[in-house]
Amino acid sequence: MATMTKKYIDCSEFPSTLNCTLRISGTEEEVLRAAREHAISTHGHKDSPELRQQLQGAIHSET
């Protein structure tokens, strides 16, 4: 059985007036989907290639 490295994104790493502390972890696909939905619904971002690229660059591997 192959082991999968969990990924995460931490909303507190982004400047925000909400001081959001949400941390999302899972597979890279899950993290990207949830982070995109969170950015749109909670922070009012528009879905765009730029947003997706920014989120992709903010993903970390869990140790």
N, C-alpha and C positions, 0 to 999 in steps of 0.2 A: 504494500500500500504506500503510495507516494504521499509525502507530507506537503502540505500547502502552507506557504507563508501568508499569514494574515496581514492585511493592510489596514491603515487607519488614516483618518484626517481629523484634525483638531481645529474646530471653529475658533477657538481662542487665539489661534495664530494669525487671524485676520482682524484688522482694525474694524471695530463696530461700535455703534452707539449703544447697542444692547448688552455689551460685555458678555456675549454668548460663550458658554463653556462646553457646548455639546461636542462629544467625541464619538465618531462613527467608526466601527471596525467590522471587518468581514473580508470577503473576497474583493479584489479590485473592482469588479463589476458592481457588486453590491454597494461598496463605498461610494463609487462615482454616482450611481443612481440616487442613493439616499442624500448625498451631499448636494447634488444638483437640485433635488426637490426641496431640501431644507433652505438652500440659498434663495430659491425663488419664493417659497411660501412664507418664510420667516423674515428674510432680509430684503425682500423686494427686488432681487436681481431679475433681469430678463434672461431667458434661456438663449444662449448664443454660443458660437464656436469659441469665442474668447473666454467665456465663463467656463466652459468645459475644459479648455486648455489650462486655465488657472487652477482649476480643481485637480486636474491630472498631475500638475506639477507640485501640488501640496500633499500628495499621498506619501505616506511613510510605511516602511515595513516594520512590523512589530518584532521585538527581540525576544 
